[in-house]
Amino acid sequence: NGEKLPTPGELENIDFMRKSIVARIAVKKGEIFTSENLTCKRPSHGISPMSWDKVVGHVAKRDYAPDEMIQIV
């Protein structure tokens, strides 16, 4: 039909292939999220990297350990 769709194998792996925004280094409560203290890593259970510009500039509401998924409220 000319429509491109993912294969069943691709659908099984989709959550493992996508990434989330995480702390690159320890971030303390009250610090501002920046490109220096954030990065993107697998898996995709957190905020999508597509929302990077919405996350940068927010204030951390709590402490984050390196590699911990970021949350904004």
C-alpha positions as CSV (number, residue, x, y, z in Angstrom):
1,N,0.0,0.0,0.0
2,G,3.1,2.3,0.0
3,E,2.7,3.1,3.7
4,K,5.9,2.6,5.7
5,L,5.3,1.0,9.1
6,P,7.7,-0.4,11.8
7,T,8.3,-4.1,11.8
8,P,7.1,-6.2,14.8
9,G,10.8,-6.4,15.9
10,E,11.2,-2.7,15.8
11,L,8.1,-2.2,17.8
12,E,9.5,-4.5,20.5
13,N,12.7,-2.4,20.8
14,I,11.2,1.1,20.6
15,D,11.4,1.8,24.3
16,F,15.0,0.6,24.5
17,M,16.1,2.7,21.5
18,R,14.7,6.0,22.5
19,K,16.3,8.2,25.1
20,S,15.3,10.4,28.1
21,I,16.8,13.6,29.6
22,V,19.0,12.7,32.6
23,A,21.4,14.5,35.0
24,R,24.9,14.5,33.5
25,I,26.4,15.3,36.9
26,A,24.8,15.7,40.4
27,V,22.3,18.5,40.4
28,K,21.3,20.1,43.7
29,K,17.8,21.4,44.5
30,G,17.5,25.0,43.4
31,E,20.1,24.7,40.6
32,I,19.1,25.6,37.1
33,F,19.0,22.8,34.4
34,T,21.6,23.7,31.7
35,S,23.2,21.9,28.8
36,E,26.3,21.4,31.1
37,N,24.4,19.4,33.8
38,L,22.0,17.5,31.5
39,T,22.4,14.8,28.9
40,C,20.3,12.2,27.1
41,K,20.5,8.4,27.7
42,R,18.5,5.3,27.3
43,P,15.8,4.2,28.2
44,S,12.8,6.3,27.2
45,H,10.8,6.2,30.4
46,G,11.4,9.9,31.1
47,I,11.2,13.3,29.3
48,S,12.0,13.0,25.6
49,P,15.1,14.8,24.2
50,M,12.6,16.5,21.9
51,S,11.6,18.6,25.0
52,W,15.2,19.7,25.7
53,D,14.4,23.4,25.2
54,K,11.5,23.2,27.6
55,V,13.7,21.6,30.4
56,V,16.8,23.8,30.1
57,G,16.2,26.9,32.3
58,H,13.9,25.1,34.8
59,V,14.9,25.0,38.5
60,A,15.6,21.6,40.0
61,K,12.8,20.9,42.6
62,R,15.0,18.3,44.3
63,D,18.5,16.7,44.2
64,Y,19.4,14.5,41.2
65,A,22.2,11.9,41.1
66,P,24.2,11.5,37.9
67,D,22.2,9.5,35.3
68,E,18.9,10.0,37.1
69,M,15.9,10.9,34.9
70,I,14.9,14.6,35.2
71,Q,11.4,15.6,36.2
72,I,9.8,19.0,35.8
73,V,6.5,19.9,37.3
